[in-house]
């Protein structure tokens, strides 16, 4: 069975990461979203074990201590991390697993898993990003300003990603994402067994 790909999707808050993921899961059955653990409080409508595993700081630190996370980072005074067991199980079944994580965690993932595919999603410019943050009506002006300042720092990490997607149309960006992953599956370094089979069949032809 072909091994699933580990995909990291990062981007500025408000760039549309969650919408992209929802569209991918709706249109394709080959993806699974890794649910992160976090110490932040749930937003309205969010459900434990659906959007996130909402845990206390003490519980999160215990997960770190027990090596239950493949990465973790602190973002705007809260911890976020990726549980190990779920990810490994899906990859072994040939399912492509998407991790929606911050840039700090993405860099750590690439160090531990060099074959992971890192994709960064952005708006075309800062004005669009600010407008989207305001339109959510979930945060006060100070929090929005903090996220924009954070975005400026995150932009320094973009070159460490394999791909960048500009989210102007959810339909187009979803198609682009899927096309990237289909191409990644065809890369030669991911198909050593197939290549060896072809070579052997040519050598042993009668």
C-alpha positions in Angstrom: 0.0 0.0 0.0 1.2 3.5 -0.9 2.2 5.5 2.1 0.1 8.6 2.8 1.8 12.0 2.6 2.2 14.3 5.6 1.0 17.7 4.5 1.5 20.9 6.6 -0.8 23.8 5.8 0.1 27.1 7.4 -0.9 30.6 6.7 -1.9 34.0 8.2 -4.8 34.1 10.5 -7.7 35.1 8.2 -6.2 33.7 5.0 -8.7 30.9 4.8 -6.9 27.8 5.9 -10.0 26.3 7.6 -12.2 26.9 4.6 -9.7 25.3 2.3 -9.5 22.2 4.5 -13.3 21.9 4.7 -13.5 22.1 0.9 -10.8 19.5 0.4 -12.5 17.1 2.9 -15.9 17.7 1.1 -14.6 17.1 -2.4 -12.0 14.3 -1.9 -12.0 11.2 0.3 -8.2 10.7 0.3 -7.5 13.4 2.9 -7.7 13.4 6.7 -7.3 16.4 9.0 -5.2 15.8 12.0 -6.9 17.3 15.0 -4.6 19.4 17.1 -4.5 19.8 20.8 -4.7 23.3 22.2 -4.9 25.1 25.5 -7.0 28.0 24.0 -10.7 28.3 24.8 -13.2 27.1 22.3 -14.8 29.7 20.0 -18.5 29.7 19.5 -19.6 26.6 17.6 -16.4 24.7 18.1 -16.6 21.2 19.6 -14.0 19.2 21.5 -12.4 16.5 19.4 -13.8 18.0 16.2 -12.0 21.3 15.7 -9.5 20.7 18.4 -8.8 18.7 21.5 -9.3 21.4 24.1 -7.0 20.7 27.1 -5.6 22.4 30.1 -2.1 23.7 30.2 -1.2 20.9 32.7 -2.6 18.3 30.4 -0.7 19.7 27.4 2.6 19.7 29.3 2.0 16.1 30.3 1.5 15.2 26.6 4.9 16.8 25.8 6.5 14.9 28.7 5.0 11.6 27.5 6.2 12.2 23.8 2.6 12.1 22.6 3.0 15.0 20.2 5.1 15.1 17.0 5.3 18.9 17.3 4.1 21.7 19.5 4.4 25.5 19.7 3.1 28.4 21.7 1.1 31.0 19.8 -0.6 34.1 21.2 -0.3 32.8 24.8 -1.7 29.4 24.0 -0.1 26.0 23.2 -0.9 24.0 20.1 0.4 20.5 19.2 -0.1 17.5 16.9 -1.0 14.2 18.5 1.3 11.4 17.2 -0.9 8.3 17.2 -3.7 9.5 14.9 -1.2 10.8 12.3 0.9 7.6 12.1 -2.2 5.4 11.8 -3.6 7.3 8.9 -0.3 7.5 7.0 0.2 3.8 7.3 -3.3 3.3 5.7 -2.3 5.4 2.7 -4.3 8.5 3.7 -2.8 11.9 3.2 -2.9 13.7 6.5 -3.2 17.5 6.7 -1.7 19.3 9.7 -3.0 22.9 10.1 -0.2 24.3 12.2 1.7 27.5 12.8 5.1 28.3 11.2 7.1 27.2 14.3 5.5 23.8 14.3 5.9 23.5 10.5 9.7 24.0 10.7 9.9 21.3 13.4 7.9 18.9 11.2 10.2 19.4 8.3 13.2 18.7 10.5 11.7 15.5 11.8 10.0 14.4 8.5 12.0 15.7 5.5 9.5 14.2 3.1 6.6 16.2 4.4 5.0 18.7 2.0 4.8 22.3 3.4 2.1 24.6 1.9 1.6 28.2 2.9 -1.6 30.1 2.2 -1.9 33.8 2.1 -4.1 36.7 0.9 -2.9 38.9 -1.9 -2.0 41.7 0.4 -2.3 43.0 4.0 -5.5 45.0 3.4 -7.4 41.9 2.3 -6.1 40.1 5.3 -7.2 42.8 7.7 -10.6 43.0 6.1 -11.1 39.3 6.5 -10.1 39.3 10.2 -12.6 42.1 10.9 -15.4 40.4 9.0 -15.2 37.4 11.3 -16.4 39.5 14.2 -14.7 37.2 16.7 -12.0 39.5 18.0 -11.5 43.0 19.3 -9.3 45.6 17.5 -6.3 44.9 19.7 -6.4 41.2 19.0 -6.7 41.9 15.2 -3.7 44.2 15.4 -1.8 41.5 17.3 -2.6 38.9 14.6 -1.4 41.3 11.8 1.8 42.0 13.7 2.2 38.2 14.1 1.6 37.8 10.3 4.5 40.1 9.6 6.8 37.8 11.6 5.3 34.7 10.0 6.1 36.0 6.6 9.8 35.6 7.3 9.2 31.8 7.3 7.4 31.5 3.9 10.6 30.6 2.0 11.0 27.5 4.1 7.8 26.1 2.7 7.6 24.1 -0.6 4.6 26.0 -2.0 2.7 29.2 -1.6 -1.0 29.5 -2.5 -2.9 32.9 -2.8 -6.5 32.4 -1.7 -8.5 34.6 -4.0 -11.1 31.9 -5.0 -11.8 29.0 -2.7 -12.6 26.8 -5.7 -9.3 27.5 -7.5 -7.1 27.3 -4.4 -8.6 23.9 -3.5 -8.0 22.6 -7.0 -4.4 23.9 -6.8 -3.8 22.3 -3.5 -5.0 18.9 -4.7 -2.9 19.2 -7.9 0.2 19.8 -5.8 -0.4 16.7 -3.8 -1.1 14.5 -6.8 2.2 15.7 -8.3 4.0 15.0 -5.0 2.8 11.4 -5.1 4.4 11.0 -8.5 7.9 12.2 -7.5 10.5 9.6 -8.1 11.9 9.6 -4.5 8.5 8.5 -3.3 8.3 5.6 -5.8 11.4 3.6 -5.3 9.6 0.3 -5.2 7.8 1.0 -8.5 11.1 2.1 -10.1 12.9 -1.0 -9.0 10.0 -3.2 -10.3 10.2 -1.5 -13.7 14.0 -2.0 -13.8 13.7 -5.7 -12.8 11.0 -6.3 -15.4 13.2 -5.0 -18.1 16.2 -7.0 -17.0 14.2 -10.2 -16.7 12.2 -10.0 -19.8 12.3 -13.1 -21.9 
